[in-house]
């Protein structure tokens, strides 16, 4: 606050003098007046006004209070209102507006209602001591420290908020990944169930197939046993057929010899039917001789060929099917034709019993082949 000026001192003294004059008029006693306007005024009833008039008042002293008149009424009179306006005027002059601006004094002058409150508001407050200044400095330092802590706390809070936001984003992403993993696991479980069902079905099919294979194996073994029994039976029947064929051939040869002998004895010549039988026998003998020569070299079924050649000549045999060489056989057939014609005479009929043994010998030598089984 600015230092007190002499103008303010004079204005304050004039206000106190006017206050004392109003009190004297109410009591009926005269008061002393000043001759000159620029001189200082001394009021006997107000000792506290003397230091203010002389300019010796201390800044820390209490403000003067105006005396109260015992006979005044409780309501404000016209003089008090004028004094109130005078006090506002004195303070305004002391401030010398608009060169001096004091917001603190303006705030204090808004509420006063009498002259004492105005004078108290116009007096500057007492200065603080050195200890109070140090305390204020320490308070300021404490405030600065607390402000720094508050800023640090705000920074940590901001970092924690950012970290929480990152954690929320991470948790959201982790939840999404977990949901995707759960969906994948659920799909894998469904696939596993489907594969298990398919595996069980395949196992059941394999079991059924194994039963079928076991049944087929048993049936195959039974069929093999039956086939072996049939082969043994066929082999026995074949041997019986061979033995019967040998006996039939022997009886046929004896019958032919008997017929030839009786024909010679009765008629002196061989009949035509007997001659045909002899020719057929000679043809069978030639075929048997050819087959006997080539059966070993070409691994042929002699029994089948002998039975198939009954009643046919050597030219009627399918030599390509038998794997033989027709030209060589034909040449051999042409070279041996003269001797075969000589055997057709009546003298050769006597030796037919020995010659008819040839089919039996051939069939006996080729007993390892299968005819009826084929």
C-alpha angles and dihedrals in degrees: 000000000000122000116267113264127215089242090061090049092052092047091050092050091049091051092051090048091052089049091052091047091055090051093051093050089055092051097039099241124122122239133211119262133203121248098210128042094219096052124093117261120226118206114196095200093052110056092170091063093065097073090047092051093047092047094242099115117128121234092231096053122108117259118259118259120218116242118253121231114230094218098049121120121244094243122077114265129210091262092055091050091051091048089050090053089046091054091051089049093049093050091046091051091048091054092049097212135245094016094064122047122186115173092184092057090045090056091048093049094054097075107036117109103181138041095261093057090047092051091046090052091049093053113090116242121253118271119250121250125247092260091053089051091052089048090052090049090050089048090051090049090049090049090050090049092048091047089052090049090048091051090047090049090049090051092049090046090050090049090048090049090051090046090049090051090050090048090050090050090048091047090049091050091045090050090050091049090047091051091049090048090050091050090049091047090049090050091048090051091051090048089048091052091048091048090048090053091047090048091050090049090049091048090051090049090048090050091050091047090048089053090049092049090048090051091047090048090052091047090047090051090049091048091048090051090048091047091050090050090048091050091051090049091047090049091052092046090048092052090048090050090050092051091048091048091052091050091046091050091050093048090046091052091049090047091051092049091049091048092049092049094048092047092052092048095050106033105012092233138072114257121240095248092052090046089055091050090051091050091050090049090050090050091052090049091053092049091049091050091052093047091047091054095049103034095082095046095047100033094238131172098250095186092056093046093048093049092045092050094059108124095005135096129237091259091061095061118103098238094181090057090050093047094238131134110251097194094058092046092048091051091049089047091053093047093050096044094093093054092045090054090053090054090060092071121106090254091063092056090071090063095049092101090065095041095052090065089077097084091049091051092048093048091047092050092051097046093125092071124088120232109159093037091059 
